[in-house]
Amino acid sequence: MPDSTAVTAAIAAYGLFVGIFILVIFVLQLVICWRIASKAGYSGVMSLLMLVPFINFIIILIFAFAEWPIEARLRALTAGGGGLPPPGMMPPSGGAPMRIQ
């Protein structure tokens, strides 16, 4: 029959390993959500809402179907002809855009 202290130590070590693994996955998920929210133009703090059950589903729907702030800023930059050149065009130092071959 195994010693009960050895079994207890093995169970504690396994529990510690599982706890650290879950914590690492949790932090990794939070960092990934923070980066996605930041790149979309939202505050990174919005990623903390991913930790709240049911609210996280609403946040995913917002990311999927709402216009991102970064898209609105890009549209504002390109509207009116004073923004970014169209893809494949690069303005030379002299003025009008020139097609890149």
N, C-alpha and C positions, 0 to 999 in steps of 0.2 A: 504494500500500500504506500503511495507517495506521501511525502511529508506535506502537511497542510500549509506550512509556510512557503514551500516552494511553489505550490499550486497558486497560492494567493499572490506571490510575487510575479508569476507568469501572467496571471490575469491582469494585474496592475500594469505590467509592462505593455501588454497588448492594448489595454485601455488608453494608456498614455500615447502609444503609437497612433491609434485610431483618432484620438483627440487632436493630436498635432496635424495629422493628415487632413482632417475636416477643417481645421483652422486655416491651413495653407490654401485649401480649395476655396474657402470663404473669402479670404483676402484677395486671392487671384481673381475671383468673380467680381469683387467690388472694384478692383483696379481696372479690369476690362470694361465694366459698365461706365466707370468714370471717364475713361478715354473715349468711348463711343459718344457719350453725352457731350463731352468737350468738342470733339471733332464735328458734331452735328450743329454746334453753336449754342447748345444749352449749357446751363451751369452744371459743373461736375457734381455738385451737391445733389442734383436731381437723381443721381444714381443711387443715393441712399434710399430712395423710395422703392428700389428694387427689392429691398429687404422686407417690405411690408406685404403680407399676403393679400391678394386680390388687387391691390394698388399696382403691384408689379405688372399685372396683365394690362391694366389701363395705360401704364407707361409704355409698354411694348406697342400697344395700339397707336399711341401718340407718335412714337418713333416711326411706325410703319406708314401712317396715313396723313399726318399733319405735315405742313410745309415747315422745313427746318429753318431756323434763323439764318444759317449760313447760305441757304438757297435764296432767301429774300435779299440778303446783302449782295449776293452775286448778281441777281436780277437787277437790283438798283444800280450796281456798277456798270452793267452792260447796257442799261436803258439810256436812251438819249444820245448814243453814239460817242460818248466821252469815256467809255469804260475800256474793257479788255478787247483786243482784236479778236475776230472770229478764229476758230481753230485753223491752223495751217497758214495763218497770216502773221507777219511780224513787221512792225513799222521800222523802216530804215532810219538812219540818223537824220535824213533830210525831210521826212514828212509822211507822205501817203503810204499806207500798208502795201507790202509787196508779197506776192505768193512765194512760199518756200518750196523748192523742188526737192 
